[in-house]
């Protein structure tokens, strides 16, 4: 049982069949009809004019910020945001973008935390160009950004000539959990990404959506970075299948994550401190180190991720059953049974 990440999803037989029969062409020449269909579908779902099919969420974020942050200016984001923790410094290294961060312990972006950081002054002070929000927050137990919070931040951006980039790696999870649509969030942003290869189950790909003008620019920059597709309609077909069939089933992953957490709480109530809104469970290891817990779990046929010195992470996804979650929770609970709260 591999609970490391929802990036471990594998295409189902039905998705594979859609890939086999996909109509493909050279996308650099604009001739892949399946990619065009996916991009049109993604733009409509996200409430934007156009979309671009990218190889990864990191690339979509790179392009989204490149579009909105002038070289030498800054983006503001949460201190736990994926763009500053897990994208290899690409925004600074490749595009000359600096970042400053606010800290939200539970991962929820609030305008009152962001506004004091905004710099409108040029000269020797770095100018703020973009505010970046991640939904859900990967490193904050899959926390959901409330729609009202995003609306307030988006209005502030519009009023102050700032851009808003929404990293929607798990945006579909947030929408299923809250009963909102992808467009409810997506239309608020200047640029927004939607990952297809996590809980949605596609093997590869993320959509970046924005205005037609922005997407035309991003398409050129994507090629400049060496990421132009050829007959990638085979992969786009998987994305189409995911959007048509796998969004609502994310609720099963959320239920599994809660079942896992409940098993742990029954034995070590201190280990899971927060509610589980989506498909990510962060578990404290107490007097045991995360390395010890990972090693012991491995001997019992379960793989979890070390998140910090005394934290491990569990992620549920397509291919992990509810029974797996209950069994995995019992295994982790047995490991933590004799640990002490740190």
Secondary structure, 3 states (H helix, E strand, C coil): CECCCHHHCCCCHHHHHHHHCCCCCCHHHCCCHHHHHHHHHHHHHCCCCEEEEECCHHHHHHHHHHHHCCCCCEEEEECCCHHHHCCCCHHHHHHCCEEEEECCCCCCCCHHHHHHHCCCCCCCCCCEEEEEEECCEHHHCCECCCHHHHHHHHHHHHHCCCEEEEECCCHHHHHHHHCCCHHHHHCCCCEEEEECCCCCCCCCCEEEEECHHHHHHHHHHHHHCCCCCCCCHHHHHHHHHHHHHCCCCHHHHHHHHHHHHHHHHHHCCCCCCCCCCCCEEEEECCCCCHHHHHHHHHHCCCECEEEECCEEEEECCCCCCHHHHHHHHHHHHHHHCCCCCC
